[in-house]
Amino acid sequence: MADPRQARRYRFGVFEADATTGELRKQGLRIKLNVQPFQVLLMLLERPGELLTREEISQELWPDGTFVDYDHGVNSAVNRIREALGDKAQNSRFIETLARRGYRFIAPVQRVADDGAPSAIASPSPIAEPFPIPEPFPIIKEQKVVPVEPESKFGSRFLASPHELPKTSYRTVQTLFVLLQLMYVGFYVGALANLAEIEDLFSVLPKAAEATTVLIVTAGLLIPVRAFLLSAVLFHAPGVREKILRIWPFLLPFDELWALSPFLLLHHINFGLALSCTALLAYSPFAQRSLVLMGAGELNPEVSST
């Protein structure tokens, strides 16, 4: 059993982590952080300046050994911590990545006892001493708790955040994202290959020529966009997550328009089936966004630092 007088809170910069309540706060405001990332943060805070290996983290998070893809799980947990702290792997102020070995907390840590009295400051290492303890870090930078998702009020209220999505293996989210892109490419190529049949289908519309033009132009523009998404995710382009989230609002109306593509097959299927497929496709762009937040195309932070 731990000594009841032992410090259960840790202060670093403008942040405070409370091991008793499992809460991370910034200048008194609570920041949402899931259980496993918070466990990893506590492990780092308990040993500032020391190497915390990936094996130690995995044994703490999955002691029974049932979790197989622990490498991706550890990466995901550290990435969630960095998002909450506004930290970056390439220019770390809190968590330093040691390639193929593990992680190290490089900022000064102050332990606070249960009675509120601060204990001695744990100095991580000589490289961290130029950083003063509380607030010399630029406040403007630290205000960005999740910098990759500047959402509107609508978006923040109705769209899923990374903390609300389930933990899934990297291979699963990567495969699903790639299959969705290939599905859209199939729609575009199939439509352009059957223009004569589609023009006959559009002939009953008031503005058939305009509808055909919209189909040709959007298909021609979106084929290279899908090629970009496929190559960026498959080859782990740097910053791919931020790039996809940035273009997602512009791609959303086109994806919703192409959700009507099953109606282009009315010569082969009935109206009810086309409507059912359209309803499913209308959700597809939101599924793609969720897969990106769950790690599709995510660059391994160790590869980045190497």
C-alpha positions in Angstrom: 0.0 0.0 0.0 1.2 3.5 -0.8 1.9 6.0 2.0 -1.3 8.1 2.4 0.9 11.2 2.7 2.5 10.4 -0.7 1.9 13.1 -3.4 -1.1 12.2 -5.6 -1.0 15.4 -7.7 1.6 16.5 -10.2 2.0 20.1 -11.5 3.9 20.8 -14.7 3.7 24.1 -16.6 0.1 25.3 -16.4 -1.2 21.7 -16.0 -2.1 19.6 -13.0 -2.7 15.8 -13.0 -4.6 14.3 -10.1 -4.0 10.6 -9.7 -6.8 10.2 -7.2 -9.6 11.5 -9.4 -8.0 10.7 -12.7 -8.4 14.3 -13.9 -6.1 16.5 -16.0 -6.6 20.2 -15.6 -5.2 23.3 -17.3 -5.3 26.5 -15.2 -8.2 24.9 -13.2 -10.2 23.8 -16.3 -10.6 20.1 -16.8 -9.3 18.5 -20.0 -10.8 15.3 -21.2 -8.3 12.4 -21.3 -9.3 8.7 -21.4 -8.2 6.3 -18.8 -5.3 4.6 -20.6 -3.6 7.8 -21.8 -4.0 9.2 -18.3 -2.3 6.1 -16.9 0.6 6.6 -19.3 0.9 10.3 -18.3 1.1 9.3 -14.6 3.9 6.8 -15.4 5.8 9.6 -17.1 5.2 12.1 -14.3 6.3 9.6 -11.7 9.7 9.3 -13.4 10.5 12.7 -15.0 13.7 12.7 -17.0 13.8 8.8 -17.1 13.3 6.5 -20.0 9.9 4.8 -19.9 10.1 1.9 -22.4 7.2 0.8 -24.6 7.3 -2.6 -22.9 6.8 -1.1 -19.5 3.8 0.9 -20.8 2.2 -2.1 -22.4 2.7 -4.3 -19.2 1.0 -1.6 -17.2 -1.9 -1.1 -19.6 -2.4 -4.8 -20.5 -1.0 -6.9 -17.7 -2.8 -10.0 -18.7 -1.2 -10.0 -22.2 -4.4 -10.3 -24.1 -3.9 -7.1 -26.1 -2.0 -8.1 -29.3 -1.3 -4.9 -31.2 0.2 -3.1 -28.2 2.6 -1.1 -30.4 -0.2 0.8 -32.0 -2.0 1.1 -28.7 1.0 2.7 -27.0 1.4 5.1 -29.9 -2.3 6.0 -29.8 -2.1 6.7 -26.0 0.9 8.9 -26.3 -0.7 10.8 -29.2 -3.8 11.5 -27.1 -1.6 12.9 -24.3 0.2 15.2 -26.7 -3.2 16.4 -28.1 -4.4 17.2 -24.6 -1.1 19.1 -23.7 -0.8 20.8 -27.1 2.6 19.1 -27.5 4.2 17.9 -30.7 6.5 15.0 -31.4 8.8 17.0 -33.6 9.2 19.9 -31.1 8.5 18.5 -27.7 8.1 20.5 -24.6 6.7 17.7 -22.4 7.1 14.2 -23.9 10.2 13.3 -25.8 10.3 10.3 -28.1 13.4 8.1 -28.0 13.3 6.2 -31.3 12.5 2.5 -31.0 13.0 2.7 -27.2 10.2 4.6 -25.5 9.4 8.1 -24.1 10.7 10.6 -21.5 9.0 13.5 -19.7 11.4 16.4 -20.1 9.5 19.3 -18.3 10.0 20.0 -14.6 7.4 18.3 -12.4 6.2 19.5 -9.0 4.6 16.9 -6.7 1.8 18.1 -4.5 0.8 16.2 -1.3 -2.8 15.5 -0.4 -2.9 18.4 2.0 -2.0 20.8 -0.8 1.6 21.4 0.3 4.1 21.1 -2.6 7.0 18.8 -2.2 10.4 19.1 -3.8 10.5 19.7 -7.5 11.6 16.8 -9.6 14.2 18.1 -12.2 14.0 15.7 -15.1 17.4 16.3 -16.6 19.9 19.1 -17.4 18.3 19.6 -20.8 15.0 20.5 -19.1 16.4 23.2 -16.8 16.0 26.1 -19.2 12.2 25.7 -18.8 10.9 27.6 -15.8 8.3 25.9 -13.8 4.8 27.5 -14.1 3.8 29.9 -16.8 6.7 31.0 -19.0 5.4 28.9 -21.9 3.4 31.0 -24.4 -0.2 30.9 -23.3 -1.4 31.3 -26.9 0.1 28.0 -27.9 -1.2 26.1 -24.9 -4.8 27.2 -25.5 -5.0 24.7 -28.4 -5.9 21.5 -26.6 -6.8 19.7 -29.8 -5.1 21.6 -32.6 -6.0 19.3 -35.5 -9.8 20.0 -35.2 -10.9 23.6 -35.2 -14.6 22.8 -35.5 -17.6 25.1 -35.7 -20.3 25.0 -33.0 -22.3 22.7 -35.2 -19.2 20.4 -35.7 -18.3 20.3 -32.1 -21.8 19.5 -31.1 -22.7 16.8 -33.6 -19.4 15.4 -34.9 -17.5 12.8 -33.0 -14.3 13.8 -31.2 -11.2 11.5 -30.9 -12.1 10.7 -27.3 -15.6 9.5 -28.2 -14.5 6.9 -30.7 -13.7 3.3 -29.8 -10.1 2.0 -29.7 -9.7 -0.2 -32.9 -6.7 -1.9 -34.4 -4.7 0.1 -36.9 -5.1 -2.5 -39.6 -8.9 -2.4 -39.3 -9.3 1.4 -39.7 -6.7 1.5 -42.4 -8.4 -1.2 -44.5 -11.9 0.3 -44.1 -10.6 3.7 -45.1 -8.9 2.4 -48.2 -11.9 0.3 -49.2 -14.2 3.4 -49.0 -11.9 5.3 -51.3 -11.8 2.5 -53.8 -15.6 2.4 -53.7 -15.8 6.0 -54.7 -13.3 5.6 -57.5 -15.5 2.7 -58.7 -18.5 5.0 -58.7 -16.7 7.7 -60.7 -15.2 5.4 -63.3 -18.4 3.4 -63.7 -20.4 6.6 -64.3 -18.0 7.9 -66.9 -17.9 4.5 -68.6 -21.7 4.4 -69.0 -22.5 8.0 -70.0 -24.9 6.9 -72.8 -27.0 5.0 -70.4 -26.9 7.8 -67.8 -27.9 10.4 -70.4 -30.9 8.3 -71.3 -31.8 8.1 -67.6 -31.4 11.9 -67.2 -33.5 12.6 -70.3 -36.7 12.8 -68.1 -35.2 15.6 -66.0 -36.0 19.3 -66.7 -32.3 20.1 -67.0 -30.8 16.9 -68.2 -27.7 18.5 -69.9 -26.8 20.4 -66.8 -27.1 17.2 -64.6 -24.8 15.3 -67.0 -22.3 18.1 -67.0 -22.2 18.1 -63.1 -21.7 14.4 -63.1 -18.8 14.5 -65.6 -17.1 17.5 -63.9 -17.4 16.2 -60.4 -16.2 12.7 -61.3 -13.2 14.1 -63.2 -12.3 16.3 -60.2 -12.8 13.7 -57.5 -10.8 10.9 -59.1 -7.4 12.6 -58.4 -8.7 13.6 -54.9 -9.3 10.0 -54.1 -5.9 9.1 -55.5 -4.4 11.6 -53.2 -6.2 10.2 -50.2 -5.2 6.7 -51.0 -1.5 7.5 -51.5 -1.4 9.7 -48.5 -2.8 7.1 -46.2 -1.0 4.1 -47.7 2.4 5.8 -47.6 1.8 7.6 -44.2 2.4 11.1 -45.5 3.5 13.5 -42.7 0.6 15.4 -41.3 -1.9 13.3 -43.2 -4.5 13.4 -40.4 -4.5 17.2 -40.3 -4.7 17.4 -44.1 -7.6 15.1 -44.5 -9.5 16.9 -41.7 -8.8 20.2 -43.4 -10.3 19.2 -46.8 -13.1 17.1 -45.3 -15.6 20.0 -45.1 -15.0 20.8 -48.8 -15.4 17.1 -49.8 -18.5 16.6 -47.7 -21.1 18.2 -50.2 -19.6 16.2 -53.1 -19.8 12.9 -51.2 -23.4 13.7 -50.3 -24.1 14.4 -53.9 -22.5 11.1 -55.0 -24.6 9.3 -52.4 -27.3 9.5 -55.0 -25.2 7.3 -57.4 -27.3 4.2 -56.8 -30.1 5.9 -58.7 -27.9 5.9 -61.7 -28.5 2.1 -61.8 -32.3 2.3 -62.0 -32.2 0.4 -65.3 -30.8 -2.5 -63.3 -32.2 -2.2 -59.8 -35.6 -1.0 -58.3 -36.2 2.3 -56.6 -36.4 0.9 -53.1 -32.9 -0.7 -53.3 -31.4 2.5 -54.7 -32.9 4.5 -51.9 -31.6 2.1 -49.2 -28.1 2.3 -50.7 -28.3 6.1 -50.8 -29.2 6.2 -47.2 -26.1 4.2 -46.3 -23.8 6.2 -48.6 -25.0 9.5 -47.0 -23.2 8.4 -43.8 -20.0 7.4 -45.6 -18.2 10.8 -45.4 -18.8 10.8 -41.6 -17.5 7.3 -41.4 -14.3 8.3 -43.3 -13.7 11.2 -40.8 -14.1 8.9 -37.8 -11.6 6.4 -39.3 -9.1 9.2 -39.8 -9.5 10.2 -36.1 -9.2 6.5 -35.1 -5.7 6.4 -36.7 -6.1 5.7 -40.5 -2.9 6.9 -42.1 -1.4 7.9 -38.7 2.3 8.4 -38.8 4.2 6.5 -36.2 5.8 9.1 -33.9 9.0 7.1 -33.6 9.4 7.1 -37.4 8.9 10.9 -37.4 11.5 11.5 -34.7 14.0 9.2 -36.4 
